Amino acid sequence: MPRERDVYFAKLAEQAERYDEMADYMKAVGDDGSELSVEERNLLSVAYKNTVGSRRAAWRIISSVEQKEKSKGNETQAGYAKDYRVKVENELQKICDTILKLLDQGLIPKAAQAESKVFYQKMKADYYRYIAEFRGGDEKSKAAEEARKAYAEAADVAKADLAVTHPIRLGLALNYSVFMYEVLNDPDEACKMARTAFEDAIAELDNVAEDSYKDSTLIMQLLRDNLTLWTSDQEAGNSMPREKDVYFAKLAEQAERYDEMADYMKAVGDDGSELSVEERNLLSVAYKNTVGSRRAAWRIISSVEQKEKSKGNETQAGYAKDYRVKVENELQKICDTILKLLDQGLIPKAAQAESKVFYQKMKADYYRYIAEFRGGDEKSKAAEEARKAYAEAADVAKADLAVTHPIRLGLALNYSVFMYEVLNDPDEACKMARTAFEDAIAELDNVAEDSYKDSTLIMQLLRDNLTLWTSDQEAGN
């Protein structure tokens, strides 16, 4: 059934840490018309908590940077940060509006059990609280009042029908008290609420149901931690577009919004002039993380697909396959984008040997990533393009970069991994890694001070790979 498929996809998305999609799948389940099971309810909560959570964290970081720039008198940068903050706020508002509509129009009216009623009213209050965190003026006041009413309604039902040790009742007390402290600025009421919930639960701890003991005691610990913190607090009492894109990229990096960081750095790369070392590194970090999260997701989903096949669960294996293909398409699009930028802009403009090696290595890496998830002729073609780019980078590195240069060492690391994992040539991989490591060791005293840390870190990775690969060969023999 479609509902079963959506639940399965949601679980798969959770394992792959793709929470926006997990939320979409669970919203579809919520829109189905019937009351959610306990498992479905929890999946919905996890999905939206993580979806909104990453953006709340980003909002705090960007707001902090905005204030710092203002305090330094950097009005232009403060303006950039403000623009980015507003973008995140709009995303937060959209997510909160979506889940609140689902709660008000579907889940709350259908809730028959006290546990469900408290769960959904608490959830409603939480999302109004999140809106109150980032909105100001009348919007903040209105959201705060909606949150207060929903928390109070949940508390009335919990007090009448749930044990003082019930994890949902304790979770409500935790979030309600945080709302009192952070949004309504009422530390006395917050402490009173948290203390009452904690002490009431302590008195009944021997009667906690075994299946909820762990959850209950964890929330009690959080209540106590907040009490400790709150009581101690009471006791204690002119910029160009390119520059703007670089600034936004740094901001996105701090907020761990790597897809957007990649977009900003692509705009810098498309600007026409050669990248600075800082810009080059920002581009690399952005795409490495953007593609990295999807490579990790692809491995997890592929593993699940194989497990489902081995169990004979053809339907679930089909779902996993569909999801894997979706991730593969995202990976292909990202790799195509950076490869086009490298081939048409960055590589032709590279004047220094360091830049030439850096970009050819980067080109090889992204063809290697394509070879990881493609099969047949597509895999072979990508592997050959990677091999040629690695070889070209190696020729320039050998001629113009010191054996201890971190870019030359990084090339040797990735080229040897390619030999081992993609071309299945462990002998050549070991030879390549060993040569790079031993050559660098011999010149270690001559490493430039500013690159010593980077060089020795990559040397350690080369040695770790050698240890692993030689032990694999010995085991095979």
Protein Blocks (a to p, Z undefined) as FASTA:
>chain_A
ZZlmmmmmmmmmmmnopaklmmmmmmmmmmnopacdfklmmmmmmmmmmmmmmmmmmmmm
mmmmmmmmmmnopaklmmmmmmmmmmmmmmmmmmmmmmmmmmmmmmmmmpmbfklmmmmm
mmmmmmmmmmmmmmghjllmmmmmmmmmmmmmmmmmmmmmpcfklmklmmmmmmmmmmmm
mmnopaklmmmmmmmmmmmmmmmmmmpcfklmmmmmmmmmmmmmmmmmmmmmmmnopacf
klmmmmmmmmmmmnopaklmmmmmmmmmmnopacdfklmmmmmmmmmmmmmmmmmmmmmm
mmmmmmmmmnopaklmmmmmmmmmmmmmmmmmmmmmmmmmmmmmmmmmpmbfklmmmmmm
mmmmmmmmmmmmmghjllmmmmmmmmmmmmmmmmmmmmmpcfklmklmmmmmmmmmmmmm
mnopaklmmmmmmmmmmmmmmmmmmpcfklmmmmmmmmmmmmmmmmmmmmmmmmmZZ
